[in-house]
Amino acid sequence: MKSFEFFEPTTLAEASRLFAAEHAQLLAGGTDLVIGMKALTETPQSVISLQKIPGLTGITTEADNSISIGATTKVREVELSADIQQHHTALAEGASEIGSIQIRNLATIGGNIAHASPAADTVAGLLVADAQVDIASTDGERTVPINELFTGPGQTVLTPGEIITRFRLPSPASGSHYIKHKIREVMDLAFIGVAAAVNLDNGTITDARIGLAAVAPTPIRATEAEELLKGNAPTPELLVQAGEAAAAASSPISDLRCSAEHRREMVDVLTKQTLQQALERASG
Amino acid sequence: MAKLPVSLTINGDEHDLLIEPRKTLLAVLRDTIGLTGTKEGCSTGDCGACTVIVDGKAVTSCMVLGVTASEKEITTIEGLASDGELHPVQQAFINTGGYQCGFCTPGFIMASKALIDENPNRTEEEFRHALGGNICRCTGYTKILEAVLKAAEEIRTTR
């Protein structure tokens, strides 16, 4: 690991000022950054720890069941939160899929998102939760919807000095689910991640959201599949159409782990399965 | 680069040290303090050999910068035994033969201890899944799981 200067600011303003400098990196859980620094794929001149800044960690639930998750909240805490398990099941399930317990005790939800891997396990759950991402810098604050945060693999709309501070999840859907397509039970990266969240009213789907990870340069919503579902009863035929529409929305690559054709086919299959499970939860 | 002052509480003892920011907690434990029970396996967080307990949570110490562990409570394998008595998890690994070469054993024991502290009522399947971040290259994990289940049972009954 190359040497660097280490900072542990106690205010967001100071962290943002330091982070705006060239060759600066934020340190949250360190599970990506420290490994990258060892591999010399990351060679920052300054590393700015977020752990001494108050107010960046923890999960709070409001009276209307909207939930706020601080950016440096550990992924393990997201996984085990009773409120997130109940209201945003897909997000809790996604969090539980990251690495090992030892890694989830270090890794933060903000780091998982800011790293901008298209395969991040919390991202599909945040997409179907319609999460709002609060961002702070020395210029002030702004909020970006999660589906507008990513611009490419490892790329976001964040400008130098901007720091994700929290994720706000509006009122929840009644049922959601996340499926990670993988080989190993734990410690694996997603070939594909699919999340679905639905609302049911008297047998009619009133709202549907589908989030896809690892099948495009950024995580995406399958909006055409969502539109097919809304206003209709969840028949097997409709789910088949939704699966096909989600597969059509994907633009996967072939790599060492599997082919683009396999990925696209599995988006179809897994979208149906994820929707079925979410619908079951919504009607239960 | 300048060394920074840190204060680490390791197995109950306070250590005031000057360390380089790029040193991992694992390197500080092994090279600076001389506690070599914690092992370096893959060094990328994949194998769990470097597992220690920080503020009650099992973590892979190869992914932690030592400077960020300042003012935290760290327990390593050397801190488990007390008054000459092995911890029940350690004793169970011995009794069942839950090791061969022993390199992964400290990591397995620390991960298992944290799991049992959190919830000793896990099923075999749940322990198996929860220990997925620890890799042993000698055995088939059967004896390791047996040891963890025995330790959990003992801790349940003596609590």
Interface residues (C-beta under 8 A of the other chain):
Chain A: M1 K2 S3 F4 E5 F6 E8 L27 G29 G30 T31 V34 I35 M37 K38 A39 V47 S49 Q51 R76 G99 S100 I101 Q102 I103 N105 L106 R184 E185 V186 M187
Chain B: M1 A2 L4 E20 P21 R22 T24 S43 T44 G45 D46 G48 T51 K57 A58 V59 T60 C62 M63 V64 L65 V67 T68 A111 A114 L115 H129 A130 G132 G133 N134
